[in-house]
Amino acid sequence: MADSNILALYIWILMGSLTTIVSSRNIWDRTRLHKSLIDQGYDTTVYPGSTDSPLQVSIQFSLAAFNDFDENAGRFAVTGFLIVEWRDERIAWDPNDFGQISSILFPQSRVWIPNIVVWNTYDRVRPFGFDTLPVRYNHSGDALWEPGNLFQTSCDAQIKKFPFDEQTCTIDILPYGYMEDEINITAAGFDLSDYNKNGLWNIISTDISGVQRNSRAEKKLMIEIKFNRRSSYHVIHILVPMLVMSILNILIFIIPVDGSNRIDYAVTMLLTLSVFLTVVTDTLPSASLPDISYLSVLVLVQMMSSSLMVACAVVSLCLGSHSTLCLQIMTSVLKPFMCFVTVPESGKPQLPNPDSKLESPDSGNDNDSNRNEHLMETQFKSISKLFDYLCIFFFLLEVIIANLVFFVATNIP
């Protein structure tokens, strides 16, 4: 029993020794490979292309996060990775000569990498990666480089349909300093498998393609991201309250004219709407190019409409106070609608005669005087009621048309 335990111990010691020897052998082979590839005259400033054909550089974009889109500043920011592949035949070897090593890593500062930059950057042009970022090579010389970055580019905001707007922004990747006959940059696809969704913006579609840069013999890679705003917040906190307050404003003309309640309600609603629209204005994009938003126009229309309602409330109060001047003016203005006004005594449409003079009590009996006063009061009430009905119809129609035009203009499904 003791002999078998000793034998097992010898076997474990032998296996550990062999593992150490193999591991040391792999390290030595890797060091030898590194020296034979890099330390024997490799120049990082010479690109690995030939005069016969351009170097093929393939780029895939992997989106990780949607950081921000500033409509006023025109700044688009996302976090992503570039998966860049090319072939450098200077870094190639036979795995049989180096312990079956099929791939190796080099820091990017020790090897040639394509000098790619973001051409439409918002801030300043920066190189990709950092000195110690590894570049993986396989034994045939194929290189794989995966630099990550915060991509900030300039992008003109299309805010006309806010908050139902759609934006299209691009990231232009350019092999800076290289002509098209030296480096041919190609698109390898757009990857969204690692993307974390954004709470404000929703990505609709993506595209990546190689395009010619103006008339120069340079080719750039254009990464296009199309996205729209998640509008639920703005609908609940802006559009719905504004519509409700606009309808509440119309209730001014349902309040009886007697007393000052109508004016108090009208002024209160005007101030309430003014404060609300001031808060709303802070959330609206302030950019004026290329266009202002339809919502800004709708806010202006509702503000003007509320102010006009206060003016109409003052006119109705003036009619309620039996002002002869108001009666004269409103009789002329409302003449086309007088078919809706009837005098109880005749039962037929009749225009009030604001120039008629009430007879003095001394010139006739008291019954005639009371009858004239009653007739004049009836005329005032009829005109006032007609004016209220017209205001309700007009402002309700205005609210419906204004909001309907806004919804149609913004193409709300």
HELIX and SHEET records of a PDB file:
HELIX    1   1 ALA A    2  ILE A   38  1                                  37    
HELIX    2   2 PRO A   95  ASP A   97  5                                   3    
HELIX    3   3 GLN A  108  ARG A  110  5                                   3    
HELIX    4   4 SER A  232  HIS A  234  1                                   3    
HELIX    5   5 VAL A  235  LEU A  239  3                                   5    
HELIX    6   6 VAL A  240  ILE A  250  1                                  11    
HELIX    7   7 LEU A  251  ILE A  254  5                                   4    
HELIX    8   8 ASN A  261  THR A  283  1                                  23    
HELIX    9   9 TYR A  294  GLY A  320  1                                  27    
HELIX   10  10 THR A  324  VAL A  333  1                                  10    
HELIX   11  11 LYS A  335  PHE A  340  5                                   6    
HELIX   12  12 ASP A  366  ALA A  409  1                                  44    
SHEET    1   A 6 SER A 103  PRO A 107  0                                        
SHEET    2   A 6 PRO A 134  ASN A 138 -1                                        
SHEET    3   A 6 ASP A 142  TRP A 145 -1                                        
SHEET    4   A 6 ARG A  75  ARG A  87 -1                                        
SHEET    5   A 6 LEU A  55  ASP A  70 -1                                        
SHEET    6   A 6 ILE A 183  ASP A 191  1                                        
SHEET    1   B 5 SER A 103  PRO A 107  0                                        
SHEET    2   B 5 PRO A 134  ASN A 138 -1                                        
SHEET    3   B 5 ASP A 142  TRP A 145 -1                                        
SHEET    4   B 5 ARG A  75  ARG A  87 -1                                        
SHEET    5   B 5 GLY A 148  SER A 154 -1                                        
SHEET    1   C 4 ILE A 116  VAL A 118  0                                        
SHEET    2   C 4 GLU A 166  PRO A 175 -1                                        
SHEET    3   C 4 LYS A 219  ARG A 229 -1                                        
SHEET    4   C 4 TRP A 201  GLN A 212 -1                                        
END                                                                             
